[in-house]
Amino acid sequence: MPVLAIDLGGTKLATAVVDRGGQFLASEKHPVVRTSPAATMEQMAAQCHATVKSSGIEWREISRVGVIVPGVADAGGCVWAPNLWGDANVPLSVELSRLIPAPLTLESDRAGYVVGEQWLGVARDLTDVVFVAVGTGIGVGILAGGRLIRGTGGVAGAAGWMALTGEFRELYSSVGCWEAEAAGPALARAAQRTSAEDVVAEARAGNAVCLSAIEKVSASLGLGIANLVSIFNPQMVVLGGGLMQAGDLFLAPIRTTVRKWANPRSANQVRIELSMLGDKAGLLGAARLALDEIP
């Protein structure tokens, strides 16, 4: 029986009906409604119903719903998603279960990304994988010995708070040091542009200021990834997220920085690759997480 996958992001809401082989039977993606948690969940439910209808199957055929969220999902089904709802702790599982007629599996988006890539992506069948998602924020999905690392309260992988500098800036208290220095908004600030997309476009056209900003952010990304490589000794680091759609500009300098700074044995063993699944990684990961909970 198929599952329904939900990838809730800071800017988009993607849904798909997915079979056991990872094939999409139907999918949709829309900008996410951010006005309140209740409004977001109403949108999620409406989009889920529309996706199931367009797949041509009935709800009774959906065995489970996998949901991934951009923040911390705890064991009680509550979600803390500061890039989406601020500091609210939202009881997503309870509320969403009232709106859709199938059991839920809830995880962080970073967990979904790494599971998706391990299932059908560039890290297929590997057991020790780190997925670094770089977009509006930075999140890290971690597989060690084939098992997800979640931490005590589901916070493991919130690596945007990794401390990489000796001087504290007020911005770090809200988003973390690494995220402030290396995520998409950091690239825009470094080049004094409106968005990271603008910086990438101008860099491709040869703009020196934008090329310098990419060099600076690549160095910060590389330092954080070097720390992850030294700590977890993974077989592969997968780079994904919105900013890594321009991964060709970042991949080589990140690899160079990791080789320079990481533990040499780990650095020599690890492969650093761009995501193969792109924006489908989250949906496929959500689907796989749901499938794994079906008896």
Contacts in CASP RR format, 6 or more apart in sequence:
PFRMAT RR
TARGET T0000
AUTHOR 0000-0000-0000
METHOD contacts of the structure
MODEL  1
MPVLAIDLGGTKLATAVVDRGGQFLASEKHPVVRTSPAATMEQMAAQCHA
TVKSSGIEWREISRVGVIVPGVADAGGCVWAPNLWGDANVPLSVELSRLI
PAPLTLESDRAGYVVGEQWLGVARDLTDVVFVAVGTGIGVGILAGGRLIR
GTGGVAGAAGWMALTGEFRELYSSVGCWEAEAAGPALARAAQRTSAEDVV
AEARAGNAVCLSAIEKVSASLGLGIANLVSIFNPQMVVLGGGLMQAGDLF
LAPIRTTVRKWANPRSANQVRIELSMLGDKAGLLGAARLALDEIP
1 20 0 8 1.000
1 61 0 8 1.000
1 62 0 8 1.000
1 63 0 8 1.000
1 294 0 8 1.000
2 17 0 8 1.000
2 18 0 8 1.000
2 19 0 8 1.000
2 20 0 8 1.000
2 25 0 8 1.000
2 55 0 8 1.000
2 57 0 8 1.000
2 61 0 8 1.000
2 62 0 8 1.000
2 63 0 8 1.000
3 17 0 8 1.000
3 18 0 8 1.000
3 62 0 8 1.000
3 63 0 8 1.000
3 64 0 8 1.000
3 65 0 8 1.000
3 66 0 8 1.000
3 287 0 8 1.000
3 290 0 8 1.000
3 291 0 8 1.000
3 294 0 8 1.000
4 15 0 8 1.000
4 16 0 8 1.000
4 17 0 8 1.000
4 18 0 8 1.000
4 48 0 8 1.000
4 51 0 8 1.000
4 52 0 8 1.000
4 62 0 8 1.000
4 64 0 8 1.000
4 65 0 8 1.000
4 66 0 8 1.000
4 100 0 8 1.000
4 102 0 8 1.000
4 290 0 8 1.000
5 15 0 8 1.000
5 16 0 8 1.000
5 17 0 8 1.000
5 18 0 8 1.000
5 65 0 8 1.000
5 66 0 8 1.000
5 282 0 8 1.000
5 283 0 8 1.000
5 284 0 8 1.000
5 285 0 8 1.000
5 286 0 8 1.000
5 287 0 8 1.000
5 290 0 8 1.000
6 13 0 8 1.000
6 14 0 8 1.000
6 15 0 8 1.000
6 44 0 8 1.000
6 48 0 8 1.000
6 65 0 8 1.000
6 66 0 8 1.000
6 67 0 8 1.000
6 68 0 8 1.000
6 286 0 8 1.000
7 13 0 8 1.000
7 14 0 8 1.000
7 15 0 8 1.000
7 68 0 8 1.000
7 109 0 8 1.000
7 282 0 8 1.000
7 283 0 8 1.000
7 286 0 8 1.000
8 32 0 8 1.000
8 40 0 8 1.000
8 44 0 8 1.000
8 67 0 8 1.000
8 68 0 8 1.000
8 69 0 8 1.000
8 70 0 8 1.000
8 81 0 8 1.000
8 84 0 8 1.000
8 109 0 8 1.000
9 32 0 8 1.000
9 69 0 8 1.000
9 70 0 8 1.000
9 84 0 8 1.000
9 109 0 8 1.000
10 32 0 8 1.000
10 34 0 8 1.000
10 70 0 8 1.000
10 81 0 8 1.000
10 83 0 8 1.000
10 84 0 8 1.000
10 136 0 8 1.000
11 31 0 8 1.000
11 32 0 8 1.000
11 136 0 8 1.000
12 29 0 8 1.000
12 30 0 8 1.000
12 31 0 8 1.000
12 32 0 8 1.000
13 29 0 8 1.000
13 30 0 8 1.000
13 31 0 8 1.000
13 32 0 8 1.000
13 33 0 8 1.000
13 40 0 8 1.000
13 43 0 8 1.000
13 44 0 8 1.000
13 47 0 8 1.000
14 27 0 8 1.000
14 28 0 8 1.000
14 29 0 8 1.000
14 279 0 8 1.000
14 282 0 8 1.000
14 283 0 8 1.000
15 27 0 8 1.000
15 28 0 8 1.000
15 29 0 8 1.000
15 44 0 8 1.000
15 47 0 8 1.000
15 48 0 8 1.000
15 51 0 8 1.000
15 283 0 8 1.000
16 24 0 8 1.000
16 25 0 8 1.000
16 26 0 8 1.000
16 27 0 8 1.000
16 28 0 8 1.000
16 51 0 8 1.000
16 283 0 8 1.000
16 287 0 8 1.000
17 24 0 8 1.000
17 25 0 8 1.000
17 26 0 8 1.000
17 27 0 8 1.000
17 51 0 8 1.000
17 52 0 8 1.000
17 55 0 8 1.000
17 57 0 8 1.000
17 62 0 8 1.000
18 24 0 8 1.000
18 25 0 8 1.000
18 283 0 8 1.000
18 284 0 8 1.000
18 287 0 8 1.000
19 25 0 8 1.000
20 291 0 8 1.000
22 119 0 8 1.000
22 120 0 8 1.000
22 284 0 8 1.000
22 287 0 8 1.000
24 283 0 8 1.000
25 55 0 8 1.000
25 56 0 8 1.000
25 57 0 8 1.000
26 51 0 8 1.000
26 52 0 8 1.000
26 54 0 8 1.000
26 55 0 8 1.000
26 56 0 8 1.000
27 51 0 8 1.000
27 283 0 8 1.000
28 47 0 8 1.000
28 50 0 8 1.000
28 51 0 8 1.000
28 54 0 8 1.000
29 279 0 8 1.000
30 43 0 8 1.000
30 47 0 8 1.000
32 40 0 8 1.000
32 43 0 8 1.000
32 84 0 8 1.000
33 39 0 8 1.000
33 40 0 8 1.000
33 42 0 8 1.000
33 43 0 8 1.000
34 40 0 8 1.000
34 84 0 8 1.000
34 85 0 8 1.000
36 85 0 8 1.000
37 85 0 8 1.000
37 88 0 8 1.000
37 90 0 8 1.000
37 92 0 8 1.000
37 95 0 8 1.000
38 95 0 8 1.000
40 84 0 8 1.000
40 85 0 8 1.000
41 92 0 8 1.000
41 95 0 8 1.000
41 96 0 8 1.000
41 99 0 8 1.000
42 99 0 8 1.000
44 96 0 8 1.000
44 99 0 8 1.000
45 96 0 8 1.000
45 99 0 8 1.000
45 100 0 8 1.000
48 65 0 8 1.000
48 100 0 8 1.000
49 100 0 8 1.000
52 58 0 8 1.000
52 59 0 8 1.000
52 62 0 8 1.000
59 101 0 8 1.000
59 102 0 8 1.000
62 102 0 8 1.000
63 102 0 8 1.000
63 290 0 8 1.000
63 294 0 8 1.000
64 102 0 8 1.000
64 103 0 8 1.000
64 104 0 8 1.000
64 105 0 8 1.000
64 290 0 8 1.000
64 291 0 8 1.000
64 293 0 8 1.000
64 294 0 8 1.000
65 100 0 8 1.000
65 102 0 8 1.000
65 103 0 8 1.000
65 104 0 8 1.000
65 105 0 8 1.000
65 290 0 8 1.000
66 104 0 8 1.000
66 105 0 8 1.000
66 106 0 8 1.000
66 107 0 8 1.000
66 286 0 8 1.000
66 287 0 8 1.000
66 289 0 8 1.000
66 290 0 8 1.000
67 92 0 8 1.000
67 96 0 8 1.000
67 104 0 8 1.000
67 105 0 8 1.000
67 106 0 8 1.000
67 107 0 8 1.000
67 286 0 8 1.000
68 106 0 8 1.000
68 107 0 8 1.000
68 108 0 8 1.000
68 109 0 8 1.000
68 111 0 8 1.000
68 112 0 8 1.000
68 282 0 8 1.000
68 285 0 8 1.000
68 286 0 8 1.000
68 289 0 8 1.000
69 79 0 8 1.000
69 81 0 8 1.000
69 84 0 8 1.000
69 92 0 8 1.000
69 106 0 8 1.000
69 107 0 8 1.000
69 108 0 8 1.000
69 109 0 8 1.000
70 81 0 8 1.000
70 83 0 8 1.000
70 84 0 8 1.000
70 108 0 8 1.000
70 109 0 8 1.000
71 79 0 8 1.000
71 80 0 8 1.000
71 81 0 8 1.000
71 82 0 8 1.000
71 83 0 8 1.000
71 84 0 8 1.000
71 108 0 8 1.000
71 109 0 8 1.000
71 110 0 8 1.000
71 158 0 8 1.000
72 79 0 8 1.000
72 80 0 8 1.000
72 81 0 8 1.000
72 108 0 8 1.000
72 153 0 8 1.000
72 154 0 8 1.000
72 155 0 8 1.000
72 158 0 8 1.000
73 79 0 8 1.000
73 92 0 8 1.000
73 106 0 8 1.000
73 107 0 8 1.000
73 108 0 8 1.000
73 154 0 8 1.000
74 80 0 8 1.000
74 153 0 8 1.000
74 154 0 8 1.000
75 153 0 8 1.000
75 154 0 8 1.000
76 93 0 8 1.000
77 91 0 8 1.000
77 92 0 8 1.000
77 93 0 8 1.000
77 94 0 8 1.000
77 106 0 8 1.000
78 89 0 8 1.000
78 90 0 8 1.000
78 91 0 8 1.000
78 92 0 8 1.000
78 93 0 8 1.000
79 89 0 8 1.000
79 90 0 8 1.000
79 92 0 8 1.000
79 106 0 8 1.000
80 87 0 8 1.000
80 88 0 8 1.000
80 89 0 8 1.000
80 90 0 8 1.000
81 90 0 8 1.000
82 174 0 8 1.000
82 175 0 8 1.000
83 136 0 8 1.000
83 137 0 8 1.000
92 106 0 8 1.000
93 104 0 8 1.000
93 106 0 8 1.000
96 104 0 8 1.000
97 103 0 8 1.000
97 104 0 8 1.000
105 286 0 8 1.000
105 289 0 8 1.000
105 290 0 8 1.000
105 293 0 8 1.000
107 148 0 8 1.000
107 286 0 8 1.000
107 289 0 8 1.000
108 141 0 8 1.000
108 154 0 8 1.000
108 157 0 8 1.000
109 133 0 8 1.000
109 139 0 8 1.000
109 282 0 8 1.000
110 131 0 8 1.000
110 133 0 8 1.000
110 139 0 8 1.000
110 140 0 8 1.000
110 141 0 8 1.000
110 142 0 8 1.000
110 157 0 8 1.000
111 141 0 8 1.000
111 148 0 8 1.000
111 150 0 8 1.000
111 289 0 8 1.000
112 141 0 8 1.000
112 281 0 8 1.000
112 282 0 8 1.000
112 285 0 8 1.000
112 286 0 8 1.000
112 288 0 8 1.000
112 289 0 8 1.000
113 131 0 8 1.000
113 133 0 8 1.000
113 141 0 8 1.000
113 238 0 8 1.000
113 240 0 8 1.000
113 241 0 8 1.000
113 275 0 8 1.000
113 281 0 8 1.000
113 282 0 8 1.000
113 285 0 8 1.000
114 123 0 8 1.000
114 129 0 8 1.000
114 130 0 8 1.000
114 131 0 8 1.000
114 141 0 8 1.000
114 142 0 8 1.000
114 143 0 8 1.000
114 148 0 8 1.000
114 238 0 8 1.000
115 143 0 8 1.000
115 148 0 8 1.000
115 284 0 8 1.000
115 285 0 8 1.000
115 288 0 8 1.000
115 289 0 8 1.000
116 277 0 8 1.000
116 281 0 8 1.000
116 282 0 8 1.000
116 284 0 8 1.000
116 285 0 8 1.000
116 288 0 8 1.000
117 123 0 8 1.000
117 124 0 8 1.000
117 129 0 8 1.000
117 131 0 8 1.000
117 238 0 8 1.000
117 275 0 8 1.000
117 276 0 8 1.000
117 277 0 8 1.000
117 281 0 8 1.000
118 124 0 8 1.000
118 125 0 8 1.000
118 126 0 8 1.000
118 129 0 8 1.000
118 143 0 8 1.000
118 146 0 8 1.000
119 284 0 8 1.000
119 285 0 8 1.000
119 288 0 8 1.000
120 277 0 8 1.000
120 284 0 8 1.000
121 275 0 8 1.000
121 276 0 8 1.000
121 277 0 8 1.000
121 281 0 8 1.000
122 236 0 8 1.000
122 238 0 8 1.000
122 273 0 8 1.000
122 274 0 8 1.000
122 275 0 8 1.000
122 276 0 8 1.000
122 277 0 8 1.000
123 129 0 8 1.000
123 131 0 8 1.000
123 235 0 8 1.000
123 236 0 8 1.000
123 238 0 8 1.000
123 273 0 8 1.000
126 143 0 8 1.000
126 235 0 8 1.000
126 236 0 8 1.000
127 143 0 8 1.000
127 144 0 8 1.000
127 145 0 8 1.000
127 146 0 8 1.000
127 235 0 8 1.000
128 143 0 8 1.000
128 144 0 8 1.000
128 145 0 8 1.000
128 146 0 8 1.000
128 232 0 8 1.000
128 233 0 8 1.000
128 234 0 8 1.000
128 235 0 8 1.000
128 236 0 8 1.000
129 142 0 8 1.000
129 143 0 8 1.000
129 234 0 8 1.000
129 235 0 8 1.000
129 236 0 8 1.000
129 237 0 8 1.000
129 238 0 8 1.000
130 140 0 8 1.000
130 141 0 8 1.000
130 142 0 8 1.000
130 143 0 8 1.000
130 225 0 8 1.000
130 228 0 8 1.000
130 229 0 8 1.000
130 232 0 8 1.000
130 234 0 8 1.000
130 236 0 8 1.000
130 237 0 8 1.000
130 238 0 8 1.000
131 140 0 8 1.000
131 141 0 8 1.000
131 142 0 8 1.000
131 237 0 8 1.000
131 238 0 8 1.000
131 240 0 8 1.000
131 275 0 8 1.000
131 281 0 8 1.000
132 138 0 8 1.000
132 139 0 8 1.000
132 140 0 8 1.000
132 141 0 8 1.000
132 159 0 8 1.000
132 221 0 8 1.000
132 225 0 8 1.000
132 228 0 8 1.000
132 237 0 8 1.000
132 238 0 8 1.000
132 239 0 8 1.000
132 240 0 8 1.000
133 139 0 8 1.000
133 140 0 8 1.000
133 141 0 8 1.000
133 240 0 8 1.000
133 241 0 8 1.000
134 182 0 8 1.000
134 183 0 8 1.000
134 184 0 8 1.000
134 221 0 8 1.000
134 239 0 8 1.000
134 240 0 8 1.000
134 241 0 8 1.000
134 242 0 8 1.000
134 243 0 8 1.000
134 244 0 8 1.000
135 183 0 8 1.000
135 184 0 8 1.000
135 196 0 8 1.000
135 241 0 8 1.000
135 242 0 8 1.000
135 243 0 8 1.000
135 244 0 8 1.000
136 183 0 8 1.000
136 184 0 8 1.000
136 185 0 8 1.000
137 160 0 8 1.000
137 175 0 8 1.000
137 179 0 8 1.000
137 183 0 8 1.000
137 184 0 8 1.000
137 185 0 8 1.000
138 159 0 8 1.000
138 160 0 8 1.000
138 178 0 8 1.000
138 179 0 8 1.000
138 182 0 8 1.000
138 183 0 8 1.000
139 157 0 8 1.000
139 158 0 8 1.000
139 159 0 8 1.000
139 160 0 8 1.000
140 157 0 8 1.000
140 158 0 8 1.000
140 159 0 8 1.000
140 160 0 8 1.000
140 228 0 8 1.000
141 148 0 8 1.000
141 149 0 8 1.000
141 157 0 8 1.000
142 148 0 8 1.000
142 149 0 8 1.000
142 156 0 8 1.000
142 157 0 8 1.000
142 232 0 8 1.000
143 149 0 8 1.000
143 234 0 8 1.000
144 232 0 8 1.000
144 234 0 8 1.000
149 156 0 8 1.000
149 157 0 8 1.000
150 156 0 8 1.000
159 178 0 8 1.000
159 224 0 8 1.000
159 228 0 8 1.000
160 175 0 8 1.000
160 176 0 8 1.000
160 177 0 8 1.000
160 178 0 8 1.000
160 179 0 8 1.000
160 183 0 8 1.000
161 172 0 8 1.000
161 176 0 8 1.000
161 177 0 8 1.000
161 178 0 8 1.000
161 179 0 8 1.000
162 176 0 8 1.000
162 177 0 8 1.000
162 178 0 8 1.000
162 224 0 8 1.000
162 227 0 8 1.000
163 177 0 8 1.000
163 178 0 8 1.000
164 177 0 8 1.000
164 178 0 8 1.000
164 181 0 8 1.000
164 220 0 8 1.000
164 223 0 8 1.000
164 224 0 8 1.000
164 227 0 8 1.000
165 177 0 8 1.000
165 181 0 8 1.000
168 177 0 8 1.000
169 177 0 8 1.000
169 180 0 8 1.000
171 180 0 8 1.000
172 180 0 8 1.000
175 183 0 8 1.000
178 220 0 8 1.000
178 224 0 8 1.000
179 186 0 8 1.000
180 186 0 8 1.000
181 217 0 8 1.000
181 220 0 8 1.000
182 217 0 8 1.000
182 220 0 8 1.000
182 221 0 8 1.000
182 224 0 8 1.000
183 243 0 8 1.000
184 196 0 8 1.000
184 217 0 8 1.000
184 243 0 8 1.000
185 196 0 8 1.000
186 217 0 8 1.000
186 220 0 8 1.000
187 196 0 8 1.000
187 199 0 8 1.000
187 200 0 8 1.000
187 213 0 8 1.000
187 214 0 8 1.000
187 217 0 8 1.000
187 243 0 8 1.000
188 194 0 8 1.000
188 195 0 8 1.000
188 196 0 8 1.000
188 198 0 8 1.000
188 199 0 8 1.000
190 199 0 8 1.000
190 212 0 8 1.000
190 213 0 8 1.000
190 216 0 8 1.000
190 217 0 8 1.000
191 198 0 8 1.000
191 199 0 8 1.000
191 202 0 8 1.000
191 209 0 8 1.000
191 210 0 8 1.000
191 212 0 8 1.000
191 213 0 8 1.000
192 209 0 8 1.000
193 199 0 8 1.000
193 202 0 8 1.000
193 210 0 8 1.000
193 213 0 8 1.000
196 243 0 8 1.000
199 210 0 8 1.000
199 213 0 8 1.000
199 214 0 8 1.000
200 210 0 8 1.000
200 214 0 8 1.000
200 246 0 8 1.000
200 249 0 8 1.000
202 209 0 8 1.000
202 210 0 8 1.000
203 210 0 8 1.000
203 211 0 8 1.000
203 213 0 8 1.000
203 214 0 8 1.000
203 249 0 8 1.000
204 249 0 8 1.000
214 249 0 8 1.000
214 250 0 8 1.000
215 253 0 8 1.000
217 250 0 8 1.000
218 249 0 8 1.000
218 250 0 8 1.000
218 253 0 8 1.000
218 254 0 8 1.000
218 257 0 8 1.000
219 253 0 8 1.000
219 257 0 8 1.000
221 250 0 8 1.000
221 254 0 8 1.000
221 257 0 8 1.000
222 253 0 8 1.000
222 254 0 8 1.000
222 257 0 8 1.000
222 258 0 8 1.000
222 261 0 8 1.000
223 257 0 8 1.000
223 261 0 8 1.000
225 237 0 8 1.000
225 254 0 8 1.000
225 257 0 8 1.000
225 258 0 8 1.000
225 262 0 8 1.000
225 272 0 8 1.000
226 257 0 8 1.000
226 258 0 8 1.000
226 260 0 8 1.000
226 261 0 8 1.000
226 262 0 8 1.000
226 267 0 8 1.000
227 261 0 8 1.000
227 262 0 8 1.000
228 234 0 8 1.000
228 237 0 8 1.000
229 237 0 8 1.000
229 258 0 8 1.000
229 262 0 8 1.000
229 263 0 8 1.000
229 266 0 8 1.000
229 267 0 8 1.000
229 270 0 8 1.000
230 262 0 8 1.000
230 263 0 8 1.000
230 266 0 8 1.000
233 263 0 8 1.000
233 265 0 8 1.000
233 266 0 8 1.000
233 269 0 8 1.000
233 270 0 8 1.000
234 266 0 8 1.000
234 270 0 8 1.000
235 269 0 8 1.000
235 270 0 8 1.000
235 271 0 8 1.000
236 270 0 8 1.000
236 271 0 8 1.000
236 272 0 8 1.000
236 273 0 8 1.000
237 258 0 8 1.000
237 270 0 8 1.000
237 271 0 8 1.000
237 272 0 8 1.000
237 273 0 8 1.000
238 273 0 8 1.000
238 274 0 8 1.000
238 275 0 8 1.000
239 247 0 8 1.000
239 250 0 8 1.000
239 251 0 8 1.000
239 254 0 8 1.000
239 272 0 8 1.000
239 273 0 8 1.000
239 274 0 8 1.000
239 275 0 8 1.000
240 274 0 8 1.000
240 275 0 8 1.000
240 278 0 8 1.000
240 281 0 8 1.000
241 275 0 8 1.000
241 278 0 8 1.000
241 279 0 8 1.000
243 250 0 8 1.000
244 250 0 8 1.000
244 274 0 8 1.000
244 275 0 8 1.000
245 278 0 8 1.000
247 274 0 8 1.000
251 272 0 8 1.000
251 274 0 8 1.000
254 272 0 8 1.000
255 272 0 8 1.000
258 267 0 8 1.000
258 270 0 8 1.000
258 272 0 8 1.000
259 267 0 8 1.000
262 270 0 8 1.000
275 281 0 8 1.000
277 284 0 8 1.000
END
